[in-house]
Amino acid sequence: LAQELTRVLKRAVPFDGVGLFTVDPATLLPTGLVVSHGIDLDLTPRFIEIELREPDFIKFRGLARRGRRAATLSDATRGDLEQSVRYRDLVRPKGFDDELRVVAHAGPPASATRRACCRRRTW
């Protein structure tokens, strides 16, 4: 499923890096990294720390709760990406210009959920 989701995303929105994460459907807490292309695995602890403990834009829990399937960091910050701690700590230092977040389900909504972070140097 991870490889298929990566292929579909790449065809719809070309990207330079992607990370797919599984989450527990009941708690929406991350359970693991499925695949990473162009995104360093050493960033995972900081990524999870920001996602769970620090205020930031378009967190996955918020996307899922509002029923949104996708959002970009540039839209969420109205073009002022520096407002985002994730952008400052993870996206920009690795040479990416923006982040697209996508929520996908494997089966019914209560089943395993995949979260994708697609990063690109320019959209």
N, C-alpha and C positions, 0 to 999 in steps of 0.2 A: 504494500500500500504506500509506503514512504517513497519508493522509487517512482511509482505511478503518479503520486501527487506532485513530486518534483518535476516530472516530465510535463504534466498538464500546466502547472504554474509557469514553467519556462516558455511554453508555447504561447500562453496568454499574455504574460508580462515578462519579457526578458530581464534577467537579473544577473548580477555578478557573484552573489553569495546567497545561500539559503541554509537555514537550520530548521529542522522539524522536531517538535517536542511532543511527547505524549503527556496527557494530564488525566487525573482521576475525574471521571464525570460527576461524581457526587460532590467533591470538594473543589474542583477546578485547580487543584495543586499539581505542579509538574511532577511527573513520575520518571521521565527520562528523555534523553536525546536520542532520536532515531537515526538521523542522518545529517551530515553537515557538508556543504560544498562551499569552500571559500570563506568559511567563518571558523575562526580558531576555537578549538575545544577548550582551551585554557580560559576563555571568557565565560564559560557556563556558570561558574559559581557567582560571578558578579551579575550576570544576567538574571539569575534566579533571585539574588538578593534585591535587586531593583524591582523585579516583578512582584515580589511578595512583601517587601518592607518599605519601599520608598515611593513617595508621590511621583507620578509621571503620567505621560499621555498614552492613550490607547492601550491600556493594559489588557491582556487577554481576557481576564475575568469580566471586565467591563464590556468588551466586545460581545462576549457570549451572553451576558445577562441582558444586553440591549437588543439581542437578536441580529447584530451586525455580523457579516461574514468577513469584511475586509475594511482596512483603513490605512492611510499613509501618515507617517509622522509629520510630513510637511503640511498636509491638510489640517491635522489636529492642532498644530502649533501656529497655523495661519502664516506659514513661511518662516517663522522665527524658531528654527530648529534648536538654537542654543538654550531655549527654555527647557528642553528635555535632558534629564540626567543620563538617560540611556544613550542619547545622541552624543553627548559630551564624553561619556566614559567608554562607550563601546562602538558606536557607529563611525563617528568622525575619525578617531585614532586609527582605525583600520582602513581609512581611505574611502569609505562609502559616503554618499551624499544624502541618502534618504532610506527609509525603511517602510516596507509594506507588510502589514500583519494580516494573516488569513486564518480563520477558524474553519476546520473541516471535521466532519464526523465519519467514523467508520461504522456504518449501520445507523440504527436509531440514535437520537440525540443522547440517550442515556448510556450509550456504548463508548468505547475508546474514542477519545477526541485527539486530533492532531492540530498543533498550532504551528504555523509557518512564519518565519521572519525572512523576508526576501530583502536583500540590500543591493543597492545599485549605486554606481558612481555618478551617473546622471540618468534621469528618467526621460 
